[in-house]
Amino acid sequence: MAHKIEIQELVLEEERMYLQERADARARQVESEKATGRRDINLYVLAWMVVGLFFTLVGLLMFVVLPEANVGPVNQLFGAMATGFGMVLQYFFGSSKGSADKTAAMMEFKALGATVVERG
């Protein structure tokens, strides 16, 4: 039982660190805008480039028959763009509601001194 409690505490700490890192990234953006008095246009240009290239590659893969020699590199590039697209969405729109709900529930359990017992 003590092992399960320790694992739950580690999961909670990992989630806290993840959320703190996200908050730090957003705080950096706000501080940069306050210090310079203008938005960092590079961030938005890069984000739009990633989104544009992602949808361009989606269209390419859906409507163009590629020569067999080019399929591997294009698929690899698509994987990288899909990851980048996900990161852009996470940065600008934040974590999913489910993740936020899970974190709140874990914090509530921790505050109450309760333990979560896995069923299996």
C-alpha positions in Angstrom: 0.0 0.0 0.0 2.9 2.4 0.8 4.3 1.7 -2.6 1.0 2.7 -4.3 0.9 5.9 -2.3 4.5 6.7 -3.3 3.7 6.0 -7.0 0.6 8.3 -6.8 2.8 11.1 -5.2 5.3 10.7 -8.0 2.6 10.9 -10.6 1.2 14.0 -8.9 4.7 15.6 -8.7 5.3 14.9 -12.4 2.0 16.5 -13.3 2.9 19.6 -11.2 6.3 19.9 -13.0 4.6 19.6 -16.4 2.1 22.3 -15.5 4.8 24.6 -14.0 6.8 24.3 -17.2 3.8 25.3 -19.3 3.1 28.2 -16.9 6.8 29.3 -17.2 6.6 29.3 -21.1 3.5 31.5 -21.0 5.0 33.8 -18.3 8.1 34.2 -20.6 5.9 35.3 -23.4 4.1 37.8 -21.2 7.3 39.2 -19.7 8.8 39.5 -23.2 5.8 41.5 -24.4 5.9 43.7 -21.3 9.7 44.4 -21.7 9.7 45.2 -25.4 6.2 46.6 -25.7 5.4 44.4 -28.6 4.6 40.8 -29.5 7.3 38.4 -30.5 6.3 38.0 -34.2 8.7 35.1 -34.7 6.6 32.9 -32.5 3.5 33.5 -34.6 5.4 33.2 -37.9 6.9 29.9 -36.9 3.5 28.6 -35.6 1.8 29.5 -38.9 4.6 27.9 -40.9 4.2 24.7 -39.0 0.4 24.7 -39.4 0.6 25.5 -43.1 3.2 22.9 -43.8 1.2 20.3 -41.9 -1.9 20.9 -43.9 0.1 21.0 -47.1 1.6 17.6 -46.4 -1.8 16.2 -45.5 -3.1 17.4 -48.9 0.0 16.0 -50.6 -0.4 12.6 -49.0 -4.1 12.5 -49.8 -4.2 13.7 -53.4 -0.7 13.1 -54.9 0.8 9.7 -55.7 4.4 9.9 -54.7 7.2 8.0 -56.4 8.2 5.1 -54.2 11.7 6.6 -53.5 10.1 9.7 -51.9 7.5 8.0 -49.7 9.9 7.3 -46.7 11.3 10.9 -46.5 7.8 12.4 -46.9 6.3 10.2 -44.3 9.2 11.1 -41.9 8.6 14.8 -42.6 4.9 14.3 -42.0 5.6 12.7 -38.6 7.7 15.7 -37.6 5.1 18.1 -38.8 2.3 16.3 -37.0 4.3 16.5 -33.8 5.0 20.2 -34.4 1.4 20.8 -35.2 0.4 19.2 -31.8 2.9 21.4 -30.0 1.6 24.5 -31.6 -2.0 23.6 -30.5 -0.8 22.8 -27.0 1.1 26.1 -26.7 -1.7 28.3 -27.9 -4.7 26.4 -26.6 -3.3 24.7 -23.5 -3.9 21.3 -22.0 -7.0 19.3 -22.5 -9.9 19.7 -20.0 -9.5 16.0 -19.0 -6.0 16.6 -17.9 -6.9 19.6 -15.9 -9.8 17.7 -14.3 -7.5 14.8 -13.5 -5.0 17.1 -11.8 -7.7 18.8 -9.8 -9.0 15.4 -8.6 -5.5 14.2 -7.7 -4.9 17.4 -5.7 -8.2 17.0 -3.9 -7.3 13.4 -3.0 -3.9 14.5 -1.8 -5.5 17.3 0.3 -7.9 14.9 1.9 -5.1 12.5 2.7 -6.9 9.8 0.6 -5.3 7.2 -1.4 -6.3 5.9 -4.8 -6.5 2.2 -4.9 -6.1 0.6 -8.4 -8.6 -2.0 -9.4 -7.3 -4.9 -11.3 
